[in-house]
Amino acid sequence: MTGDLLDLAGRLGLTVAEAARSLGVSERHLRSVLPDLPHVHVGRRVVIPVDGLREWLKQKTEIERGRVDRAVDEVLADLAKD
């Protein structure tokens, strides 16, 4: 469905609904992690900078990758003991 695609070209910021859609999560979930996300208030509207969202996602990915790597290392170390 092309109507569901969000064109980020030329966009500086996203609304909460747009950011949630671009991440594939619910608005409720996005609002729960909003304190961790770079964002600004413009009047009553919350605006999430596109570049900040990309950087946040990159950092979260690197953190998660580190967790997975450590878990794999632990499993391999345990297997090597046997």
Helices and strands as residue ranges (DSSP letters): G 2-4, E 13-14, H 16-23, H 27-33, G 34-36, E 40-42, E 45-49, H 50-81
